[in-house]
Amino acid sequence: MTRATLIPDTVTIHVPFRLVKRSGRKEMQLPEGVPQQCKADNTLVKALARAFRWKRMLDSGEFATIAELAEREGIVPSYMTRVMRLTLLAPAIVESILDGKQGPEVTLARALERFPVEWCAQIALRP
């Protein structure tokens, strides 16, 4: 004797999530405890890359001042100095940004705000 099981035509699955804005885009955020894919914030990664590139160009002597470099890059020197401050971030924070594990609250706008120079103090501020 075998039992025949009925297979429904439609299966409904409930997946709890919420939409959050991140860097001007909407992203799906799954509930706590659910493993999430790590996705690097390209805007933030690009800003980090630029900051370290500019720092290297100044350190090498290719440009004598930030004003010269900013003129060459076609940007305002004040913006360049704010972006270059990213080179002062703690290595653990830079690594988490590159790995996409920085959290949704870390955006380029927030990263460009003033932060402590000491790495321990930066890490203590992280949520």
C-alpha positions in Angstrom: 0.0 0.0 0.0 1.4 3.4 -1.0 0.0 6.7 0.0 -0.3 9.3 -2.6 0.6 12.8 -1.4 -0.9 15.8 -3.0 1.5 18.4 -4.4 0.0 21.9 -4.3 0.1 24.0 -7.4 1.3 27.0 -5.4 3.8 27.3 -2.5 3.9 30.4 -0.5 7.1 31.3 1.4 7.3 34.1 3.9 10.7 35.8 4.1 10.9 38.6 6.7 13.1 41.6 5.5 13.1 45.3 5.4 14.4 47.8 2.9 17.0 50.3 4.0 18.7 53.2 2.2 22.4 52.9 1.9 24.6 55.3 -0.1 21.5 56.5 -2.0 20.3 53.0 -2.9 17.8 50.7 -1.4 19.0 47.4 0.0 17.2 44.4 1.4 18.2 43.8 5.1 17.4 40.3 6.5 16.6 39.7 10.1 19.3 39.4 12.8 20.9 35.9 13.0 20.5 35.2 9.3 23.8 35.1 7.4 24.0 37.9 4.9 26.2 38.2 1.9 29.0 40.7 2.3 28.8 43.4 -0.3 31.4 46.2 -0.4 30.2 49.8 -0.8 31.8 50.7 -4.1 31.6 54.4 -3.4 33.5 54.0 -0.1 36.0 51.6 -1.6 36.7 54.0 -4.5 37.2 56.9 -2.0 39.6 54.8 0.0 41.6 53.9 -3.2 41.8 57.5 -4.2 42.9 58.7 -0.8 45.7 56.2 -0.6 46.7 57.0 -4.2 46.8 60.7 -3.5 48.8 60.1 -0.3 51.3 58.0 -2.3 51.6 60.8 -4.9 52.3 63.4 -2.3 54.7 61.1 -0.3 56.7 60.3 -3.5 57.3 64.0 -4.2 55.4 63.9 -7.4 53.4 66.9 -6.1 54.6 69.3 -3.5 51.2 70.4 -2.2 47.6 69.3 -1.9 46.6 72.3 -3.9 48.8 71.2 -6.9 47.5 67.7 -6.8 43.9 68.9 -6.5 44.3 71.2 -9.5 45.7 68.3 -11.5 42.8 66.0 -10.4 40.3 68.8 -11.1 38.8 68.8 -7.7 38.5 71.3 -4.8 41.4 71.0 -2.3 39.1 71.0 0.7 37.3 67.9 -0.7 40.7 66.2 -1.3 41.8 66.8 2.2 38.6 65.3 3.6 39.0 62.2 1.4 42.7 61.9 2.3 41.7 61.7 6.0 40.5 58.2 5.2 44.1 57.2 5.1 44.1 57.8 8.9 41.4 55.1 9.5 42.4 52.1 11.6 43.5 49.1 9.5 40.7 47.0 10.9 38.1 49.5 9.7 39.7 49.8 6.3 39.7 46.0 6.0 36.0 45.7 7.1 35.1 48.3 4.4 37.0 46.4 1.7 35.4 43.2 2.8 31.9 44.8 2.8 31.5 44.1 6.5 31.4 47.7 7.7 27.6 47.8 8.4 24.9 49.9 6.8 25.6 52.9 9.0 29.0 53.4 7.5 28.7 55.5 4.3 31.0 57.8 2.5 29.3 60.8 3.9 29.7 59.6 7.5 33.3 58.5 6.8 34.2 62.0 5.7 32.9 63.5 9.0 35.5 64.2 11.7 36.8 61.2 13.5 39.5 60.6 16.1 43.0 60.0 14.8 43.8 57.3 17.4 42.9 53.9 16.1 41.7 52.6 19.5 39.2 55.5 19.7 38.0 54.9 16.2 37.3 51.2 16.9 35.6 52.2 20.1 33.2 54.4 18.1 32.2 51.5 15.8 28.7 50.1 16.5 
